[in-house]
Structure formats: C-alpha cells, structure tokens
Amino acid sequence: MSIPLTHLLVFTTLLFLVGLYGVLTRRNAVGILISIEIMLNAVNINFVAFGSTLKTSPDLGQVFVIFIIVLAAATAAVGLAIVLAIYRNQKTIYMDEIDLLKW
C-alpha cells in the first residue's frame, strides 16, 4: 500500500512553504540556512515521489536526491563558514544588523 501522489505533493508544498516562511521572516542567519535546508528536503521528497511513479526508470529520482543532498551539504558548509566570518567581524548573526556592503 503506497501513499498517493497527490498527498505527497500537498505535504511537500506545505513543507516548502514552511521553509519559505522561515527564510522570509527569520532574522538569524543560522535560522535562514535551516529554512533553506527544509525547502531542499521538500524538493527531495518530490523527486522521490515522482521517481517512484515513473515506470521507465524509478531510480532516477533517487539519483537526483543524492546530488541535492551533496549540494545542500556543501552549501551548508560554505554558509556556516560565512556566518562564522561575519560573526568574528560584526559580533552578530542577525541579518538586519549586518552592514558590510553599505557605504
């Protein structure tokens, strides 16, 4: 017994919207990175759901998921390094208080 595709699409849409809400409303840089990871996980669930419905190559969605997980890990590592560098200079991780590019 499998979960219908429409249920998975509704779930991933809600999960993506939660991540988008987190990106748009968070002031903390780490919270924004976590929200981006939530959005990427929603996309991963979509790939697996659509990949399981394809009869020609059901493993294709899982291959894309592996690439997205690698990309998300690299993005998180670079993002956390940038957050640490900004914290060392500015002593804050709140995005509205960072003014490095302002004149």
Secondary structure, 3 states (H helix, E strand, C coil): CCCCHHHHHHHHHHHHHHHHHHHHHCCEHHHHHHHHHHHHHHHHHHHHHHHHHCCCCCCHHHHHHHHHHHHHHHHHHHHHHHHHHHHHHHCCCEHHHCCCCCC
